[in-house]
Amino acid sequence: MVEKKEPIGTQEQIERRPTAAAGDGRVRPNPFEIAQKQLDLAAEILELEPAIHALLREPLRELHVTLPVRMDDGKVKVFKGFRVQYNDARGPTKGGIRFHPEETIDTVRALAAWMTWKCAVVDIPLGGAKGGVICNPKTMSKGELERLSRAYIRQVGRILGIEKDVPAPDVYTDPQIMAWMADEFSFLQGYNEFGVITGKPLALGGSQGRNDATARGGIYCVREAGKVLGLNLNGATAAIQGYGNAGTYAHQLGRDLLGLKTVAVSDSKGGILNWDGLNYEAVMEHKKATGSVVGFPGAQFITNEALLELPVTVLFPAALENVITAENAPRIQAKILAELANGPTTPEADDILYKKGVYVIPDFLCNAGGVTVSYFEMVQNAYDYYWDLETVHERLDKKMTAAFHAVHAMAQKYKVHNRLAAYLVAVNRVAEAVRLRGWA
């Protein structure tokens, strides 16, 4: 038990925390190389044909674009953007669009690959894609963001479409940005085609249940993990690194659906810890008022690094990639590691956690609730009939539960960790489609 009166880490330490920024002098793992290594392990076990293996290691296509945008001061600023369509053997590609100051093409490639496996592991008929623009949306006005969003669609729209590639929100993009993009695409086509984008506002064909879908799908997976591990999760402790959309909903839904007691949460400025539990509504009110969870009354300061190492039942990494590495994996004490973030754990850390007996729910299974409900939105757009919230939750639960047990069974069959098992399920499904279509 941690002494409650002593802060865990200092503000100076948290300011030096590795983030997506490249200014701290540390060399970060290349996310696309990680994605390729994970595929290689699955390909070896599945004994994939060399041509199929080679095909699945690289994106089928990618587009790099230059986006001139007139800013509020009258000057034109040029932004760089990307769209990667990794593999469409199982259907049109699907994947979010990120606005981030440190976006890279290799990150987008990796995320597009993971989207391919994510769609396959939950068995929806889509491939994987991802998009990104190098920008800092926190410093941009609403008008500047709208002009940038429309500029992106004018350049990338030629490879989008409900039968080609359907984007969605991601880091620092939201339903309003998706609405601008859907409107711009419809204008270019000369008719409304709102189905080209998911994660839209309800008034423009969005789906009920999309806001909390990523966290809700993860919570369903945690529930099933508790069953196979024989853990009573009612009253069990949880810690959440990253208090954005997925993290905040994990706090709320963990309590409401499973009875989890969240004792620590963090954002980019640091974290808070109270072993008696953190009230969701009170923390949200504090963050709304101050812009951060830091300083929440009755809680002590904790660094993001220290939060990962707390002795809790469930740990939710819900922020950035590569936060659990070979260096800190030996100190992870959680029984269940539920990855709501994309790529939070390195391959070296996976091996360590598996040997330690930490039950990892890998990212492209754990956070697949978002793309699953996005798929539901595509289906509803296609036949212009919309489901109620109860129906969305019921169908999401069914998809996530089936996917969890497919992965768990594969892990038991091959005696491998869950991430590799998830790859075995997903890669086998994509490879079968490639094979049947005669691509390789």
Stockholm file with secondary structure:
# STOCKHOLM 1.0

chainA/1-440         MVEKKEPIGTQEQIERRPTAAAGDGRVRPNPFEIAQKQLDLAAEILELEPAIHALLREPLRELHVTLPVRMDDGKVKVFKGFRVQYNDARGPTKGGIRFHPEETIDTVRALAAWMTWKCAVVDIPLGGAKGGVICNPKTMSKGELERLSRAYIRQVGRILGIEKDVPAPDVYTDPQIMAWMADEFSFLQGYNEFGVITGKPLALGGSQGRNDATARGGIYCVREAGKVLGLNLNGATAAIQGYGNAGTYAHQLGRDLLGLKTVAVSDSKGGILNWDGLNYEAVMEHKKATGSVVGFPGAQFITNEALLELPVTVLFPAALENVITAENAPRIQAKILAELANGPTTPEADDILYKKGVYVIPDFLCNAGGVTVSYFEMVQNAYDYYWDLETVHERLDKKMTAAFHAVHAMAQKYKVHNRLAAYLVAVNRVAEAVRLRGWA
#=GR chainA/1-440 SS CCCTTSCBSCHHHHHTCCCSCSCSCCCCCCHHHHHHHHHHHHHHHHTCCHHHHHHHTSCSEEEEEEEEEECTTSCEEEEEEEEEEEECTTSSEEEEEEEETTCCHHHHHHHHHHHHHHHHHTTCSCEEEEEEEECCGGGSCHHHHHHHHHHHHHHHGGGCBTTTEEEEECTTCCHHHHHHHHHHHHHHHTSCCGGGSCSCCGGGTCCTTCTTHHHHHHHHHHHHHHHHHTCCCTTCEEEEECCSHHHHHHHHHIIIIICCEEEEEEETTEEEECTTCCCHHHHHHHHHHHSSSTTCTTCEEECHHHHHTSCCSEEEECSCSSCBCTTTGGGCCCSEEECCSSSCBCHHHHHHHHHHTCEEECHHHHTTHHHHHHHHHHHHHHHTCCCCHHHHHHHHHHHHHHHHHHHHHHHHHHTCCHHHHHHHHHHHHHHHHHHHHTCC
#=GC SS_cons         CCCTTSCBSCHHHHHTCCCSCSCSCCCCCCHHHHHHHHHHHHHHHHTCCHHHHHHHTSCSEEEEEEEEEECTTSCEEEEEEEEEEEECTTSSEEEEEEEETTCCHHHHHHHHHHHHHHHHHTTCSCEEEEEEEECCGGGSCHHHHHHHHHHHHHHHGGGCBTTTEEEEECTTCCHHHHHHHHHHHHHHHTSCCGGGSCSCCGGGTCCTTCTTHHHHHHHHHHHHHHHHHTCCCTTCEEEEECCSHHHHHHHHHIIIIICCEEEEEEETTEEEECTTCCCHHHHHHHHHHHSSSTTCTTCEEECHHHHHTSCCSEEEECSCSSCBCTTTGGGCCCSEEECCSSSCBCHHHHHHHHHHTCEEECHHHHTTHHHHHHHHHHHHHHHTCCCCHHHHHHHHHHHHHHHHHHHHHHHHHHTCCHHHHHHHHHHHHHHHHHHHHTCC
//
